[in-house]
């Protein structure tokens, strides 16, 4: 079951979204403005936050700014706006995707599941805005070793490098200790390293800590 917090300032729209979402999605909270969104997301720590771009109190970007690094949730913007500046703004703020409110219920359910797994999801036309925006900036250097790790493996790696114990990582990421051990073993194998101390040095050298 993927847990979701729905953030939109229109109650009727939130009600409609809940009715359209398929099995496997559990709405654990709702909010209609920035302050309420920060409180609800901090309290429930959902897998995914469906976030409207235009909200009272500073908009979706303000929610992203205030919660940056504070929760493990992934953010999917869901908005009536398809303006390039809105799309690029929330992506730069940390959103994993952006879809417009013309999306169907099954498509939204699928998008939530994909974002929960770490994928980036965009409505087709909007993806071009993102590509154009980042092509116009200095792109980060490609790291083939880092690229072979999954999003979850990178999260575990960063916490290992910060000195977290396996139990602490499990609690932080809401996974079992056994799953943490599996991810660490996979990272060690992929990077051809021997132990967590070498992992920490590897991550520190790439400024991943």
C-alpha positions as CSV (number, residue, x, y, z in Angstrom):
1,X,0.0,0.0,0.0
2,X,1.4,3.4,-1.1
3,X,0.7,6.1,1.4
4,X,-0.2,9.6,0.0
5,X,-0.9,13.1,1.3
6,X,-3.0,15.2,-1.0
7,X,-2.2,18.9,-0.9
8,X,-4.6,21.2,-2.8
9,X,-6.6,24.3,-1.8
10,X,-9.8,23.1,-3.3
11,X,-11.8,20.6,-1.2
12,X,-13.9,19.4,-4.1
13,X,-10.8,18.6,-6.2
14,X,-9.3,16.6,-3.3
15,X,-12.5,14.6,-2.9
16,X,-12.5,13.9,-6.7
17,X,-8.9,12.7,-6.7
18,X,-9.6,10.3,-3.8
19,X,-12.6,8.8,-5.6
20,X,-10.4,8.3,-8.8
21,X,-7.4,6.7,-7.3
22,X,-7.1,2.9,-7.6
23,X,-6.4,0.1,-5.2
24,X,-3.0,0.2,-3.5
25,X,-3.2,3.9,-2.7
26,X,-4.0,5.0,0.9
27,X,-4.7,8.7,1.5
28,X,-3.2,9.4,5.0
29,X,-3.7,13.1,5.1
30,X,-4.9,16.2,3.3
31,X,-4.0,19.9,3.4
32,X,-5.2,23.1,1.8
33,X,-2.4,25.5,2.4
34,X,1.4,25.6,3.0
35,X,1.4,25.6,6.8
36,X,-1.1,22.8,7.0
37,X,0.8,20.8,4.4
38,X,4.0,21.1,6.3
39,X,2.3,19.9,9.5
40,X,0.4,17.0,7.9
41,X,3.4,15.8,5.8
42,X,5.7,16.0,8.8
43,X,3.3,14.0,11.0
44,X,2.4,11.3,8.5
45,X,5.7,11.0,6.4
46,X,3.9,9.5,3.4
47,X,5.5,7.7,0.5
48,X,4.3,10.3,-1.9
49,X,2.9,13.9,-1.6
50,X,0.5,15.0,-4.4
51,X,1.3,18.7,-4.4
52,X,-0.5,21.6,-6.1
53,X,1.8,24.3,-7.3
54,X,-0.4,27.3,-6.4
55,X,-1.3,27.3,-2.7
56,X,-2.1,29.9,-0.1
57,X,1.0,30.7,1.9
58,X,3.7,30.6,-0.7
59,X,2.8,27.7,-3.1
60,X,4.2,24.3,-3.6
61,X,7.7,25.5,-3.8
62,X,7.5,26.8,-0.3
63,X,6.3,23.4,0.9
64,X,9.3,21.8,-0.8
65,X,11.7,24.4,0.7
66,X,10.5,23.9,4.2
67,X,10.5,20.1,4.1
68,X,13.7,19.7,2.2
69,X,15.6,16.8,3.8
70,X,13.2,16.6,6.7
71,X,11.0,13.8,5.4
72,X,11.6,10.7,3.2
73,X,8.6,11.5,1.1
74,X,8.7,12.0,-2.7
75,X,6.8,14.8,-4.2
76,X,4.6,14.7,-7.3
77,X,3.3,18.1,-8.5
78,X,-0.4,17.9,-9.7
79,X,-1.6,21.2,-11.1
80,X,-3.8,22.9,-13.6
81,X,-0.8,24.9,-14.7
82,X,1.3,23.8,-17.5
83,X,3.5,26.9,-17.5
84,X,7.2,26.2,-18.0
85,X,8.2,28.3,-15.0
86,X,6.0,26.4,-12.7
87,X,7.3,23.0,-13.9
88,X,10.9,24.0,-13.7
89,X,10.5,25.7,-10.3
90,X,9.1,22.7,-8.5
91,X,11.6,20.3,-10.1
92,X,14.4,22.5,-9.0
93,X,12.8,22.5,-5.6
94,X,12.9,18.7,-5.4
95,X,9.8,17.3,-6.9
96,X,10.1,14.0,-8.7
97,X,7.5,14.7,-11.3
98,X,4.8,17.0,-12.6
99,X,1.5,16.1,-14.1
100,X,-1.5,18.2,-15.0
101,X,-5.0,17.8,-13.7
102,X,-6.2,16.5,-17.0
103,X,-4.6,13.2,-16.0
104,X,-7.0,10.2,-15.6
105,X,-7.4,8.3,-12.4
106,X,-5.6,5.2,-13.6
107,X,-2.8,7.3,-15.0
108,X,-2.4,9.2,-11.7
109,X,-2.4,5.9,-9.8
110,X,0.4,4.7,-12.0
111,X,2.3,7.9,-11.7
112,X,2.1,7.8,-7.9
113,X,3.4,4.2,-7.9
114,X,6.3,5.1,-10.2
115,X,7.3,8.1,-8.1
116,X,7.2,6.0,-4.9
117,X,9.7,3.7,-6.6
118,X,12.0,6.6,-7.3
119,X,11.2,7.2,-11.0
120,X,10.6,10.7,-12.4
121,X,7.2,11.2,-14.0
122,X,6.0,14.0,-16.3
123,X,3.1,14.6,-18.6
124,X,4.6,14.2,-22.1
125,X,4.7,17.9,-23.1
126,X,6.1,19.0,-19.8
127,X,9.1,16.8,-20.0
128,X,10.4,19.0,-22.8
129,X,10.5,22.0,-20.4
130,X,12.6,20.2,-18.0
131,X,15.1,18.9,-20.6
132,X,15.4,22.3,-22.1
133,X,15.9,24.0,-18.7
134,X,18.7,21.6,-17.6
135,X,20.3,21.5,-21.0
136,X,20.8,25.3,-20.7
137,X,22.7,24.9,-17.4
138,X,26.0,23.3,-16.5
139,X,25.2,19.6,-16.3
140,X,26.8,17.6,-13.5
141,X,29.5,15.3,-14.5
142,X,28.4,11.7,-15.3
143,X,29.6,9.2,-12.7
144,X,29.2,5.7,-14.2
145,X,29.7,4.0,-10.8
146,X,27.0,6.1,-9.1
147,X,24.6,5.8,-12.0
148,X,24.5,2.0,-11.6
149,X,22.9,2.3,-8.2
150,X,19.2,2.5,-7.7
151,X,17.6,5.5,-5.9
152,X,17.0,3.4,-2.8
153,X,20.6,2.1,-2.8
154,X,21.9,5.8,-3.0
155,X,19.7,6.7,0.0
156,X,21.1,3.8,2.0
157,X,24.7,4.7,0.9
158,X,24.3,8.3,2.0
159,X,23.1,7.2,5.5
160,X,25.9,4.7,5.8
161,X,28.3,7.4,5.0
162,X,26.8,9.6,7.7
163,X,27.5,6.9,10.3
164,X,23.9,5.5,10.7
165,X,23.6,2.0,12.0
166,X,21.5,-0.5,10.0
167,X,18.6,-0.2,12.5
168,X,18.7,3.6,12.2
169,X,18.7,3.4,8.4
170,X,15.7,0.9,8.6
171,X,13.8,3.4,10.8
172,X,14.6,6.4,8.6
173,X,13.6,4.7,5.4
174,X,10.7,2.7,6.8
175,X,12.2,-0.6,5.6
176,X,13.4,-3.7,7.5
177,X,17.0,-4.3,8.7
178,X,17.2,-7.3,6.4
179,X,16.3,-5.0,3.4
180,X,19.0,-2.6,4.5
181,X,21.5,-5.4,4.6
182,X,20.4,-6.5,1.1
183,X,20.9,-3.0,-0.3
184,X,24.3,-2.6,1.3
185,X,25.5,-6.0,-0.1
186,X,24.2,-4.9,-3.5
187,X,26.1,-1.5,-3.3
188,X,29.3,-3.2,-2.2
189,X,29.1,-5.7,-5.1
190,X,28.4,-3.0,-7.7
191,X,31.1,-0.7,-6.5
192,X,33.6,-3.6,-5.8
193,X,34.1,-2.5,-2.2
194,X,34.7,-4.7,0.8
195,X,33.0,-3.0,3.8
196,X,31.0,0.0,5.1
197,X,34.1,1.9,5.9
198,X,35.2,1.8,2.3
199,X,31.7,2.8,1.3
200,X,31.9,5.8,3.6
201,X,35.2,6.9,2.1
202,X,33.8,6.4,-1.5
203,X,30.7,8.5,-0.7
204,X,32.8,11.3,1.0
205,X,35.1,11.5,-2.0
206,X,32.0,12.2,-4.2
207,X,30.5,14.6,-1.6
208,X,27.4,12.5,-1.2
209,X,27.4,12.7,2.6
